Amino acid sequence: MNITDQIQISTTEVIRPTHLEIDLDKIKQNYLAIKQHVFPSKVMAVLKANAYGHGLVRIAKLMQEIEADYLGVAVLEEAILLRESGITLPILVMGGILGNQIPLFIKNDLTITASSISKLEQIEEAAIELGKKALVHLKIDTGLERIGVHYYNAEEFVKRAAKFENIIIEGIYSHLASSESQDKSYTNLQIERFENILAVLEKFSIEIKLKHISNSGAILQHPNTNYDMVRPGLILFGVYPSSGITKRVNVQPALNWKSRVVYFKVIKPEHPVGYGSTWQTDENTRAVTIPVGYGDGYFRKMSHQAEVIIRGKRYPVIGTISMDQIVINIGNDSAYNDDEVILLGSDGNVSIACEELASWADTIPYEILTNINTRVPRIYK
Ligand SMILES: *Cc1c(COP(=O)(O)O)cnc(C)c1O
């Protein structure tokens, strides 16, 4: 068990003021909104990277409660943790595999991503040895140049794949490089390549139950590519992959990142704040210290740009963000020890979106969410 799981047992055990409040009902509503939008296609809830920071096991349990169709993770360890936590939903591991991992997949009823004939041969061998059929989704590279058989070599691959006796080819999929972009040309090209492979399947009467390609961006912008299943990650957590995107499905963020004031002081001119002494005041100003830093995933890169909410008002972070603490300039206003601080989220009237943190850190919302460290307790409601 990691600290996150321990803390999930009882919220009264949480003593760290810096924490995430996660609204499970919002995630459920987001799942249902996606499900309704893509019906009759199935929905694979993508829960890699600690469920985009929201807590892998707890979110998987929610998905099990609402009978999600499929779960997707990136690495074998995530999938095994879910099995050990009692998750019985089908789980696809979307990353590349190594030969010695294959028996663990088969023993744990996990769906393997296969992207070459030689991997399929290894899977077949392991399946025979264990006396149990292996469940596989074939991965086609239509334009990302990571794992996957090139679309132009896919015909031979799918024909060979269909012949293994101890492998069930349950799915075939590909992944999109720029589905969130307003320029749809590259996605359309990838879809066309995928369509050509589906035509090959048709031509040779190779039946594969689950054909899938859509991530969040494609669900929002390419509704004709839902096929048998879609694979939303980010929008399941209520965040849109880019600002200009078509918001075809209405989803809401489920997370508030909060802390509390732990110290108050008045800072005088010529008394710089923080490591490197990068900021100082012209006149006396009030400042409070908050126990959060880049060690929690509050990126140092956001120094001199980030703001937080205290008592319904936004205030700037001053000085460089350190590992465990930040300093907030509250000017002539008042704030007291124990006052709630919102780092990300909303207090009803004022809000700070994930996208805003991403722009301060010169990154994408995905990286903000997946970097909120496990030392930040998750509290569910
Ligand atoms: C991460 C991932 C997804 C989900 O992507 P989002 O943009 O978060 O919806 C889907 N498919 C694959 C293969 C992935 O790696």
The ligand as a Tripos MOL2 file, in Angstrom:
@<TRIPOS>MOLECULE
LIG
   15    15     1     0     0
SMALL
NO_CHARGES

@<TRIPOS>ATOM
      1 C1         -3.4020    8.1080  -22.6210 C.3       1 LIG1
      2 C2         -4.0400    7.3830  -23.7040 C.ar      1 LIG1
      3 C3         -5.3870    7.6120  -24.0050 C.ar      1 LIG1
      4 C4         -6.2200    8.6740  -23.3340 C.3       1 LIG1
      5 O1         -5.8310    9.9340  -23.8210 O.3       1 LIG1
      6 P1         -6.6290   11.2640  -23.4210 P.3       1 LIG1
      7 O2         -6.0940   12.2750  -24.3440 O.co2     1 LIG1
      8 O3         -6.2770   11.5360  -22.0070 O.co2     1 LIG1
      9 O4         -8.0580   10.9760  -23.6080 O.co2     1 LIG1
     10 C5         -5.9590    6.8270  -24.9810 C.ar      1 LIG1
     11 N1         -5.2450    5.8870  -25.6430 N.ar      1 LIG1
     12 C6         -3.9470    5.6600  -25.3930 C.ar      1 LIG1
     13 C7         -3.2230    4.6170  -26.1540 C.3       1 LIG1
     14 C8         -3.2950    6.4100  -24.4150 C.ar      1 LIG1
     15 O5         -2.0040    6.1900  -24.1790 O.3       1 LIG1
@<TRIPOS>BOND
     1     1     2 1
     2     2     3 ar
     3     2    14 ar
     4     3     4 1
     5     3    10 ar
     6     4     5 1
     7     5     6 1
     8     6     7 2
     9     6     8 1
    10     6     9 1
    11    10    11 ar
    12    11    12 ar
    13    12    13 1
    14    12    14 ar
    15    14    15 1
@<TRIPOS>SUBSTRUCTURE
     1 LIG1         1 GROUP 0 **** ****
